Amino acid sequence: MELKHIRGSKSLKLLFLLLTSLLIASVSASVYFTLYMNATVGVTGNKVQFWAGDDLTQGRVAGSITDARQKITFTSMNGLNGSKTTYTDTVLINNTDTSDHSIELKLGSWTGTGATPMYNITISMYNATTKKGNSVVLVPGGAGQVTTTGNQTINHGTWRVQWELFWKGTATTSDSVNVYLQLMVWS
């Protein structure tokens, strides 16, 4: 009889250890606590904005500024074939904030391929007459292309953006490219 009691006692201990192991395993796999995050999300006005440059207001280029001055779309910016056409004041970048901001003008994409009859497009930012950063230089096919101005610090005030279009003499009025740029702004 004593042997049965020992076996039953061992079985009971084994069952207890098994249940304890399952409990420990299930607790260790569960979440111990939960963190919560609450936020009230509002809107403040953007301090760096696009404003129309002289080329836009005088009709030398056509386009519009939309989305609370955060987007500009040029619908017509034409260059002469066989020569360079320069638009010195297409759009203004206006920092209305009293604080300085870092900005970077960079290429998103463009449709210029090696077969495009163009030498290049050069886009530069100026503070009055001083060029700021690198010029973005778009070359059909991409060889020698520069895709960013690099980070520049704009203080309270206005910079202008200049475009230079240089079509080859073989370009016709049916030739065109689409250019997508991004102006990145950091506090």
C-alpha positions in Angstrom: 0.0 0.0 0.0 2.8 2.3 0.8 4.1 1.9 -2.7 0.8 3.1 -4.2 0.8 6.1 -1.9 4.3 7.1 -3.0 3.3 6.7 -6.7 0.2 8.8 -6.2 2.1 11.4 -4.3 4.7 11.6 -7.1 1.9 11.9 -9.7 0.3 14.7 -7.7 3.7 16.5 -7.4 4.3 16.0 -11.1 0.8 17.4 -12.0 1.4 20.3 -9.7 4.8 21.1 -11.4 3.2 20.8 -14.8 0.4 23.2 -13.9 2.9 25.6 -12.4 5.0 25.5 -15.5 2.0 26.2 -17.7 1.0 29.1 -15.5 4.6 30.6 -15.6 4.8 30.1 -19.4 1.4 31.8 -20.0 2.3 34.8 -17.7 5.7 35.3 -19.3 4.1 35.4 -22.7 1.5 38.0 -21.7 1.9 41.8 -21.4 3.0 42.9 -18.0 1.7 46.5 -18.3 0.3 48.9 -20.9 1.5 52.4 -21.7 -0.9 55.0 -23.1 -0.3 58.1 -25.2 -2.8 60.8 -25.6 -2.4 63.8 -27.9 -4.3 66.9 -28.9 -3.3 67.5 -32.6 -3.9 71.0 -33.9 -2.7 73.2 -36.8 -0.4 76.1 -37.0 0.4 78.1 -40.0 3.5 77.2 -42.1 6.2 79.9 -41.6 8.1 79.1 -44.9 5.9 79.7 -47.9 5.9 80.2 -51.7 5.1 83.7 -53.0 4.8 84.7 -56.6 8.1 86.0 -58.2 8.2 88.7 -60.9 8.3 86.2 -63.7 5.0 84.7 -62.5 3.3 88.0 -61.7 4.4 89.6 -65.0 3.2 86.5 -67.0 6.7 85.5 -68.3 5.8 82.1 -66.8 2.4 80.8 -66.0 1.4 78.9 -62.9 -0.4 79.0 -59.6 0.4 78.8 -55.9 -2.0 76.6 -53.9 -2.4 74.6 -50.7 -1.8 77.5 -48.2 1.3 78.6 -50.2 2.9 75.2 -49.9 2.7 74.2 -53.6 3.6 75.9 -56.8 2.7 74.5 -60.3 4.2 76.1 -63.4 2.0 75.4 -66.3 4.1 77.2 -68.9 7.9 77.8 -68.7 9.3 77.8 -72.2 12.8 78.2 -73.5 14.2 79.1 -76.9 15.7 76.3 -79.0 19.5 76.6 -79.5 20.0 79.1 -76.6 19.7 79.5 -72.9 16.6 81.1 -71.4 16.8 82.5 -67.9 13.9 83.2 -65.5 15.6 85.1 -62.6 12.6 85.4 -60.3 10.1 82.6 -60.9 9.0 82.1 -57.3 10.0 83.4 -53.9 10.7 81.3 -50.8 9.5 83.5 -47.9 10.4 82.8 -44.3 7.8 84.7 -42.3 9.1 83.3 -39.0 11.4 85.3 -36.7 13.5 82.1 -36.4 15.9 80.7 -38.9 15.0 77.5 -40.8 17.1 74.9 -42.7 15.8 74.4 -46.2 16.9 72.1 -49.1 15.7 72.2 -52.6 16.0 68.7 -54.2 15.0 66.8 -57.2 12.0 64.5 -56.8 12.0 63.3 -60.4 12.0 64.5 -64.0 11.3 63.1 -67.4 14.5 64.1 -69.2 16.0 61.0 -70.9 19.2 60.7 -73.0 17.0 61.3 -76.1 15.7 64.7 -74.9 17.0 67.5 -77.1 18.2 69.6 -74.2 21.6 70.4 -72.7 20.4 71.1 -69.1 18.1 72.8 -66.7 19.7 74.7 -63.8 17.7 75.8 -60.8 19.3 78.0 -58.1 18.2 79.8 -55.0 19.4 83.4 -54.3 19.3 85.7 -51.2 19.2 89.0 -53.2 22.2 88.5 -55.4 24.0 85.8 -53.4 23.6 82.2 -54.6 22.7 79.8 -51.8 24.0 76.3 -51.9 24.5 74.2 -55.0 22.5 74.7 -58.2 20.2 71.7 -59.0 21.4 70.8 -62.5 19.3 68.4 -64.5 21.0 66.7 -67.5 19.1 64.4 -69.8 20.2 60.9 -69.1 21.6 62.0 -65.7 25.4 62.2 -66.4 26.9 65.0 -64.3 23.5 65.8 -62.7 23.3 67.6 -59.3 20.1 66.8 -57.4 20.2 69.0 -54.3 21.2 72.4 -53.1 22.3 70.9 -49.8 21.0 72.3 -46.5 20.8 76.0 -46.4 19.8 78.3 -43.5 17.1 80.9 -44.4 16.6 83.7 -41.9 13.5 86.0 -41.7 13.1 87.2 -45.3 12.8 86.2 -48.9 14.9 84.2 -51.4 14.2 83.9 -55.1 14.4 80.8 -57.3 16.0 81.1 -60.7 15.5 78.7 -63.6 17.8 78.4 -66.7 16.6 76.3 -69.6 19.1 75.3 -72.3 17.4 73.5 -75.2 19.5 72.2 -78.2 19.0 73.7 -81.6 17.1 70.5 -82.7 14.4 71.0 -80.1 10.9 71.7 -81.4 7.8 73.2 -79.9 6.5 69.7 -79.3 9.4 68.9 -76.9 8.9 69.2 -73.2 9.9 67.8 -69.8 8.2 67.6 -66.4 10.3 68.5 -63.3 9.2 67.6 -59.8 11.1 69.4 -57.0 10.7 69.3 -53.2 11.5 72.1 -50.8 12.4 70.4 -47.5 12.0 72.7 -44.4 13.3 71.9 -40.9 12.9 74.0 -37.8 
